[in-house]
């Protein structure tokens, strides 16, 4: 979404732990940095089971877990100005 929000990033459960999600996200962030260098942070609203994945990649919660229209998620954000390689 306008290169500021990650949505609908899924990896087949049989392929978890192989670095596929990390590489997809790394490529998406590289694309954001190239297309919209002025963007300072990227947001994501992961389901409870994906919060730790995003935390390992530098995202931090910006609000507690919430439920909207029956969907449970935790709003998170990653600072793109930090040089963490991710």
C-alpha positions in Angstrom: 0.0 0.0 0.0 1.7 3.1 -1.3 5.0 1.4 -0.3 4.4 2.1 3.4 2.5 -1.0 4.5 3.1 -4.7 4.1 0.0 -6.8 3.7 -0.8 -10.4 2.8 2.7 -11.8 3.2 2.3 -15.6 3.6 4.6 -18.6 3.2 3.2 -22.1 3.0 3.5 -23.7 6.4 5.4 -26.6 5.0 8.1 -24.2 3.9 8.5 -22.2 7.2 12.0 -21.9 8.6 13.7 -21.9 5.2 14.2 -18.1 5.0 11.6 -17.6 2.3 9.6 -15.1 4.3 12.7 -13.2 5.4 13.9 -13.0 1.7 10.5 -11.8 0.5 10.4 -9.1 3.1 14.0 -8.1 2.5 13.2 -7.7 -1.2 10.0 -5.8 -0.5 11.9 -3.4 1.8 14.7 -2.9 -0.8 12.0 -2.1 -3.3 10.4 0.5 -0.9 13.8 2.1 -0.3 14.4 2.4 -4.1 10.9 3.6 -5.1 10.1 5.8 -2.2 13.4 6.8 -0.4 11.5 9.4 1.6 9.5 6.7 3.4 10.8 6.5 7.0 8.8 3.6 8.3 6.8 0.6 7.1 3.9 -0.8 9.0 2.3 -4.3 9.2 -0.6 -5.8 11.0 0.4 -9.4 11.6 -1.7 -12.2 13.2 -0.6 -13.4 16.6 1.5 -16.2 15.2 3.5 -13.9 13.0 4.4 -11.2 15.5 7.7 -12.9 16.5 8.7 -13.3 12.8 8.3 -9.5 12.3 10.1 -8.7 15.6 13.1 -10.7 14.5 13.2 -8.6 11.3 13.2 -5.3 13.2 9.5 -4.5 13.5 8.2 -3.2 16.8 4.6 -3.1 18.2 3.0 0.3 18.1 -0.1 -0.7 19.9 -1.4 -3.7 21.8 -3.0 -6.7 20.1 -6.5 -5.7 18.9 -9.5 -7.2 17.1 -11.2 -5.4 14.3 -14.1 -7.1 12.4 -13.1 -10.4 14.0 -9.5 -10.2 12.8 -6.8 -10.3 15.5 -3.6 -8.5 14.9 -0.8 -6.4 16.4 0.0 -3.1 14.7 3.8 -2.9 14.1 6.3 -0.6 12.5 9.9 -0.8 11.2 12.2 2.2 11.0 13.8 2.3 7.6 16.3 4.9 8.6 18.2 2.4 10.7 20.9 0.6 8.9 20.2 -3.0 10.0 20.5 -4.6 6.6 16.9 -5.9 6.8 
